Amino acid sequence: MNMSFQKRLVQLDVDSTFIQQEAIELLAAKAGVLEEVARVTDEAMRGELDFAQSLHARVALLRGLDEDAIQQVQKEIRLTDGAADLVALLHEKGHYVSLVSGGFTNVLQPIVEELKVDFYRANTLEIKDGKLTGKVLGEIVDRAAKAKALREFAQKCSVDLVDTVAIGDGANDLDMMAIAGISIAFNAKPIVEAAADYSIKEPSLRSVAQLINL
């Protein structure tokens, strides 16, 4: 038995990192409020607006949207190039994968199931009588919650924090990147790139394997 093998946990942000789009913007397009939502998203990503406040503001704009829109958006989601291959490679080599998102479990669930992602955490849109209420259920997944999730998931799979990897693009990824053994900025905002150990500036996750010596 190879006693030197170190299990890793690789945790990725979802919107604009693991997937190419921002799920809330896809939903907003269905609700006809894309411009308003995109403006708030940009402010939050730049760190100019508290994430929880911005999330509540954006979700409120979706009030009244038919829940069928969620299934439509699920079909529109495009994984980032190399995302599925990275998950498969990590699993093949005995490592773990977690996804954390300021987006929504309602949209993320099929991806998690299809790729057999080990752990995930995201916000949940409240639905009543077949329509979005404009509210989010439970605790908001913000930058602090993403870091908390990394600690919890690492503990669950017996991986030391020094052997974790955090990959993200926005200000709400900074806390998990700060505590991870390796942090990777993915086509990120300048504030995130400045804080990361490595930076990827191409629309693909394929170079992650080399960066973390898989």
Secondary structure, DSSP 8 states (H G I E B T S, - for coil): --TT----EEEEETBTTTBSS-HHHHHHHHHT-HHHHHHHHHHHHTTSS-HHHHHHHHHHTTTT-BTHHHHHHHHH--B-BTHHHHHHHHHHTT-EEEEEEEEEHHHHHHHHHHHT-SEEEEEEEEEETTEEEEEEESS---HHHHHHHHHHHHHHTT--GGGEEEEESSGGGHHHHHHSSEEEEES--HHHHHH-SEEE-SSBSTTHHHHTT-
